[in-house]
Amino acid sequence: MDLLIGFLLFAGIFGIYDALRKINNNILDQTEEIKKLREELAKK
């Protein structure tokens, strides 16, 4: 029983970590896209 609770706790923590990592990557990608758009607008 303790092993099951430990596994579920580990899986939950890993799921939260993975979700935060994906959110962070999306924010970084969006920041890069905004920089590219600003550079394109500055050229015009």
PDB file of N, CA, C and O in Angstrom:
ATOM      1  N   MET A   1       0.825  -1.194   0.000  1.00  0.00           N
ATOM      2  CA  MET A   1       0.000   0.000   0.000  1.00  0.00           C
ATOM      3  C   MET A   1       0.869   1.259   0.000  1.00  0.00           C
ATOM      4  O   MET A   1       0.594   2.206  -0.737  1.00  0.00           O
ATOM      5  N   ASP A   2       1.905   1.269   0.817  1.00  0.00           N
ATOM      6  CA  ASP A   2       2.804   2.423   0.857  1.00  0.00           C
ATOM      7  C   ASP A   2       3.519   2.612  -0.471  1.00  0.00           C
ATOM      8  O   ASP A   2       3.781   3.738  -0.892  1.00  0.00           O
ATOM      9  N   LEU A   3       3.835   1.498  -1.128  1.00  0.00           N
ATOM     10  CA  LEU A   3       4.512   1.574  -2.427  1.00  0.00           C
ATOM     11  C   LEU A   3       3.606   2.240  -3.460  1.00  0.00           C
ATOM     12  O   LEU A   3       4.062   3.054  -4.263  1.00  0.00           O
ATOM     13  N   LEU A   4       2.321   1.891  -3.433  1.00  0.00           N
ATOM     14  CA  LEU A   4       1.368   2.485  -4.369  1.00  0.00           C
ATOM     15  C   LEU A   4       1.234   3.986  -4.131  1.00  0.00           C
ATOM     16  O   LEU A   4       1.236   4.769  -5.081  1.00  0.00           O
ATOM     17  N   ILE A   5       1.120   4.385  -2.876  1.00  0.00           N
ATOM     18  CA  ILE A   5       1.019   5.812  -2.549  1.00  0.00           C
ATOM     19  C   ILE A   5       2.289   6.541  -2.977  1.00  0.00           C
ATOM     20  O   ILE A   5       2.218   7.645  -3.515  1.00  0.00           O
ATOM     21  N   GLY A   6       3.432   5.939  -2.745  1.00  0.00           N
ATOM     22  CA  GLY A   6       4.693   6.545  -3.161  1.00  0.00           C
ATOM     23  C   GLY A   6       4.784   6.703  -4.665  1.00  0.00           C
ATOM     24  O   GLY A   6       5.246   7.729  -5.164  1.00  0.00           O
ATOM     25  N   PHE A   7       4.341   5.682  -5.387  1.00  0.00           N
ATOM     26  CA  PHE A   7       4.370   5.755  -6.841  1.00  0.00           C
ATOM     27  C   PHE A   7       3.429   6.838  -7.359  1.00  0.00           C
ATOM     28  O   PHE A   7       3.788   7.599  -8.258  1.00  0.00           O
ATOM     29  N   LEU A   8       2.222   6.908  -6.791  1.00  0.00           N
ATOM     30  CA  LEU A   8       1.266   7.936  -7.221  1.00  0.00           C
ATOM     31  C   LEU A   8       1.777   9.332  -6.910  1.00  0.00           C
ATOM     32  O   LEU A   8       1.592  10.252  -7.707  1.00  0.00           O
ATOM     33  N   LEU A   9       2.410   9.498  -5.772  1.00  0.00           N
ATOM     34  CA  LEU A   9       2.985  10.793  -5.409  1.00  0.00           C
ATOM     35  C   LEU A   9       4.097  11.175  -6.387  1.00  0.00           C
ATOM     36  O   LEU A   9       4.171  12.318  -6.838  1.00  0.00           O
ATOM     37  N   PHE A  10       4.950  10.222  -6.704  1.00  0.00           N
ATOM     38  CA  PHE A  10       6.029  10.473  -7.670  1.00  0.00           C
ATOM     39  C   PHE A  10       5.465  10.822  -9.045  1.00  0.00           C
ATOM     40  O   PHE A  10       5.944  11.745  -9.703  1.00  0.00           O
ATOM     41  N   ALA A  11       4.439  10.076  -9.478  1.00  0.00           N
ATOM     42  CA  ALA A  11       3.826  10.334 -10.782  1.00  0.00           C
ATOM     43  C   ALA A  11       3.179  11.721 -10.810  1.00  0.00           C
ATOM     44  O   ALA A  11       3.248  12.420 -11.821  1.00  0.00           O
ATOM     45  N   GLY A  12       2.558  12.111  -9.713  1.00  0.00           N
ATOM     46  CA  GLY A  12       1.948  13.433  -9.646  1.00  0.00           C
ATOM     47  C   GLY A  12       2.970  14.541  -9.726  1.00  0.00           C
ATOM     48  O   GLY A  12       2.783  15.518 -10.450  1.00  0.00           O
ATOM     49  N   ILE A  13       4.059  14.391  -8.977  1.00  0.00           N
ATOM     50  CA  ILE A  13       5.122  15.402  -8.999  1.00  0.00           C
ATOM     51  C   ILE A  13       5.748  15.474 -10.385  1.00  0.00           C
ATOM     52  O   ILE A  13       6.032  16.563 -10.884  1.00  0.00           O
ATOM     53  N   PHE A  14       5.962  14.324 -11.005  1.00  0.00           N
ATOM     54  CA  PHE A  14       6.528  14.311 -12.353  1.00  0.00           C
ATOM     55  C   PHE A  14       5.580  14.962 -13.351  1.00  0.00           C
ATOM     56  O   PHE A  14       6.023  15.675 -14.252  1.00  0.00           O
ATOM     57  N   GLY A  15       4.278  14.724 -13.201  1.00  0.00           N
ATOM     58  CA  GLY A  15       3.299  15.344 -14.097  1.00  0.00           C
ATOM     59  C   GLY A  15       3.299  16.849 -13.975  1.00  0.00           C
ATOM     60  O   GLY A  15       3.232  17.556 -14.980  1.00  0.00           O
ATOM     61  N   ILE A  16       3.374  17.347 -12.755  1.00  0.00           N
ATOM     62  CA  ILE A  16       3.429  18.796 -12.539  1.00  0.00           C
ATOM     63  C   ILE A  16       4.710  19.371 -13.138  1.00  0.00           C
ATOM     64  O   ILE A  16       4.681  20.424 -13.774  1.00  0.00           O
ATOM     65  N   TYR A  17       5.830  18.684 -12.935  1.00  0.00           N
ATOM     66  CA  TYR A  17       7.101  19.138 -13.497  1.00  0.00           C
ATOM     67  C   TYR A  17       7.027  19.197 -15.025  1.00  0.00           C
ATOM     68  O   TYR A  17       7.480  20.162 -15.640  1.00  0.00           O
ATOM     69  N   ASP A  18       6.455  18.162 -15.623  1.00  0.00           N
ATOM     70  CA  ASP A  18       6.371  18.102 -17.079  1.00  0.00           C
ATOM     71  C   ASP A  18       5.474  19.220 -17.617  1.00  0.00           C
ATOM     72  O   ASP A  18       5.793  19.838 -18.633  1.00  0.00           O
ATOM     73  N   ALA A  19       4.354  19.479 -16.939  1.00  0.00           N
ATOM     74  CA  ALA A  19       3.458  20.554 -17.377  1.00  0.00           C
ATOM     75  C   ALA A  19       4.150  21.906 -17.295  1.00  0.00           C
ATOM     76  O   ALA A  19       4.031  22.715 -18.215  1.00  0.00           O
ATOM     77  N   LEU A  20       4.875  22.166 -16.206  1.00  0.00           N
ATOM     78  CA  LEU A  20       5.588  23.439 -16.065  1.00  0.00           C
ATOM     79  C   LEU A  20       6.684  23.578 -17.119  1.00  0.00           C
ATOM     80  O   LEU A  20       6.920  24.671 -17.633  1.00  0.00           O
ATOM     81  N   ARG A  21       7.349  22.477 -17.438  1.00  0.00           N
ATOM     82  CA  ARG A  21       8.400  22.511 -18.467  1.00  0.00           C
ATOM     83  C   ARG A  21       7.804  22.860 -19.824  1.00  0.00           C
ATOM     84  O   ARG A  21       8.384  23.644 -20.575  1.00  0.00           O
ATOM     85  N   LYS A  22       6.650  22.280 -20.143  1.00  0.00           N
ATOM     86  CA  LYS A  22       6.001  22.579 -21.425  1.00  0.00           C
ATOM     87  C   LYS A  22       5.550  24.036 -21.485  1.00  0.00           C
ATOM     88  O   LYS A  22       5.703  24.696 -22.513  1.00  0.00           O
ATOM     89  N   ILE A  23       4.996  24.534 -20.387  1.00  0.00           N
ATOM     90  CA  ILE A  23       4.575  25.938 -20.349  1.00  0.00           C
ATOM     91  C   ILE A  23       5.775  26.855 -20.548  1.00  0.00           C
ATOM     92  O   ILE A  23       5.691  27.834 -21.291  1.00  0.00           O
ATOM     93  N   ASN A  24       6.887  26.547 -19.892  1.00  0.00           N
ATOM     94  CA  ASN A  24       8.089  27.364 -20.016  1.00  0.00           C
ATOM     95  C   ASN A  24       8.608  27.346 -21.455  1.00  0.00           C
ATOM     96  O   ASN A  24       9.004  28.384 -21.985  1.00  0.00           O
ATOM     97  N   ASN A  25       8.606  26.187 -22.079  1.00  0.00           N
ATOM     98  CA  ASN A  25       9.067  26.107 -23.467  1.00  0.00           C
ATOM     99  C   ASN A  25       8.165  26.908 -24.394  1.00  0.00           C
ATOM    100  O   ASN A  25       8.647  27.556 -25.324  1.00  0.00           O
ATOM    101  N   ASN A  26       6.856  26.867 -24.147  1.00  0.00           N
ATOM    102  CA  ASN A  26       5.930  27.650 -24.972  1.00  0.00           C
ATOM    103  C   ASN A  26       6.178  29.138 -24.811  1.00  0.00           C
ATOM    104  O   ASN A  26       6.135  29.882 -25.791  1.00  0.00           O
ATOM    105  N   ILE A  27       6.437  29.582 -23.589  1.00  0.00           N
ATOM    106  CA  ILE A  27       6.721  31.000 -23.354  1.00  0.00           C
ATOM    107  C   ILE A  27       7.998  31.409 -24.070  1.00  0.00           C
ATOM    108  O   ILE A  27       8.056  32.482 -24.670  1.00  0.00           O
ATOM    109  N   LEU A  28       9.020  30.565 -24.013  1.00  0.00           N
ATOM    110  CA  LEU A  28      10.275  30.892 -24.694  1.00  0.00           C
ATOM    111  C   LEU A  28      10.081  30.948 -26.204  1.00  0.00           C
ATOM    112  O   LEU A  28      10.634  31.828 -26.865  1.00  0.00           O
ATOM    113  N   ASP A  29       9.301  30.017 -26.759  1.00  0.00           N
ATOM    114  CA  ASP A  29       9.028  30.036 -28.195  1.00  0.00           C
ATOM    115  C   ASP A  29       8.268  31.295 -28.590  1.00  0.00           C
ATOM    116  O   ASP A  29       8.578  31.911 -29.611  1.00  0.00           O
ATOM    117  N   GLN A  30       7.282  31.681 -27.797  1.00  0.00           N
ATOM    118  CA  GLN A  30       6.523  32.881 -28.103  1.00  0.00           C
ATOM    119  C   GLN A  30       7.400  34.125 -28.022  1.00  0.00           C
ATOM    120  O   GLN A  30       7.236  35.049 -28.819  1.00  0.00           O
ATOM    121  N   THR A  31       8.320  34.159 -27.076  1.00  0.00           N
ATOM    122  CA  THR A  31       9.226  35.302 -26.950  1.00  0.00           C
ATOM    123  C   THR A  31      10.102  35.416 -28.190  1.00  0.00           C
ATOM    124  O   THR A  31      10.330  36.515 -28.695  1.00  0.00           O
ATOM    125  N   GLU A  32      10.589  34.287 -28.678  1.00  0.00           N
ATOM    126  CA  GLU A  32      11.413  34.308 -29.897  1.00  0.00           C
ATOM    127  C   GLU A  32      10.593  34.795 -31.095  1.00  0.00           C
ATOM    128  O   GLU A  32      11.089  35.571 -31.912  1.00  0.00           O
ATOM    129  N   GLU A  33       9.355  34.347 -31.200  1.00  0.00           N
ATOM    130  CA  GLU A  33       8.503  34.784 -32.304  1.00  0.00           C
ATOM    131  C   GLU A  33       8.248  36.287 -32.234  1.00  0.00           C
ATOM    132  O   GLU A  33       8.250  36.965 -33.261  1.00  0.00           O
ATOM    133  N   ILE A  34       8.031  36.805 -31.040  1.00  0.00           N
ATOM    134  CA  ILE A  34       7.800  38.251 -30.881  1.00  0.00           C
ATOM    135  C   ILE A  34       9.046  39.026 -31.298  1.00  0.00           C
ATOM    136  O   ILE A  34       8.940  40.066 -31.948  1.00  0.00           O
ATOM    137  N   LYS A  35      10.227  38.526 -30.927  1.00  0.00           N
ATOM    138  CA  LYS A  35      11.466  39.200 -31.332  1.00  0.00           C
ATOM    139  C   LYS A  35      11.603  39.229 -32.846  1.00  0.00           C
ATOM    140  O   LYS A  35      11.999  40.247 -33.415  1.00  0.00           O
ATOM    141  N   LYS A  36      11.276  38.112 -33.508  1.00  0.00           N
ATOM    142  CA  LYS A  36      11.356  38.055 -34.970  1.00  0.00           C
ATOM    143  C   LYS A  36      10.378  39.030 -35.607  1.00  0.00           C
ATOM    144  O   LYS A  36      10.717  39.717 -36.570  1.00  0.00           O
ATOM    145  N   LEU A  37       9.164  39.091 -35.070  1.00  0.00           N
ATOM    146  CA  LEU A  37       8.179  40.020 -35.614  1.00  0.00           C
ATOM    147  C   LEU A  37       8.615  41.462 -35.435  1.00  0.00           C
ATOM    148  O   LEU A  37       8.435  42.279 -36.338  1.00  0.00           O
ATOM    149  N   ARG A  38       9.183  41.782 -34.290  1.00  0.00           N
ATOM    150  CA  ARG A  38       9.662  43.158 -34.067  1.00  0.00           C
ATOM    151  C   ARG A  38      10.783  43.513 -35.043  1.00  0.00           C
ATOM    152  O   ARG A  38      10.832  44.631 -35.555  1.00  0.00           O
ATOM    153  N   GLU A  39      11.680  42.561 -35.298  1.00  0.00           N
ATOM    154  CA  GLU A  39      12.765  42.828 -36.240  1.00  0.00           C
ATOM    155  C   GLU A  39      12.207  43.045 -37.654  1.00  0.00           C
ATOM    156  O   GLU A  39      12.669  43.922 -38.384  1.00  0.00           O
ATOM    157  N   GLU A  40      11.219  42.246 -38.024  1.00  0.00           N
ATOM    158  CA  GLU A  40      10.625  42.397 -39.364  1.00  0.00           C
ATOM    159  C   GLU A  40       9.906  43.753 -39.484  1.00  0.00           C
ATOM    160  O   GLU A  40      10.000  44.418 -40.515  1.00  0.00           O
ATOM    161  N   LEU A  41       9.206  44.146 -38.446  1.00  0.00           N
ATOM    162  CA  LEU A  41       8.513  45.425 -38.475  1.00  0.00           C
ATOM    163  C   LEU A  41       9.486  46.596 -38.482  1.00  0.00           C
ATOM    164  O   LEU A  41       9.209  47.629 -39.091  1.00  0.00           O
ATOM    165  N   ALA A  42      10.615  46.443 -37.814  1.00  0.00           N
ATOM    166  CA  ALA A  42      11.615  47.513 -37.784  1.00  0.00           C
ATOM    167  C   ALA A  42      12.245  47.694 -39.156  1.00  0.00           C
ATOM    168  O   ALA A  42      12.626  48.808 -39.515  1.00  0.00           O
ATOM    169  N   LYS A  43      12.361  46.620 -39.929  1.00  0.00           N
ATOM    170  CA  LYS A  43      12.950  46.711 -41.263  1.00  0.00           C
ATOM    171  C   LYS A  43      12.034  47.446 -42.226  1.00  0.00           C
ATOM    172  O   LYS A  43      12.501  48.094 -43.163  1.00  0.00           O
ATOM    173  N   LYS A  44      10.728  47.347 -41.997  1.00  0.00           N
ATOM    174  CA  LYS A  44       9.764  47.946 -42.948  1.00  0.00           C
ATOM    175  C   LYS A  44       9.517  49.397 -42.671  1.00  0.00           C
ATOM    176  O   LYS A  44       8.738  50.036 -43.378  1.00  0.00           O
TER     177      LYS A  44
END
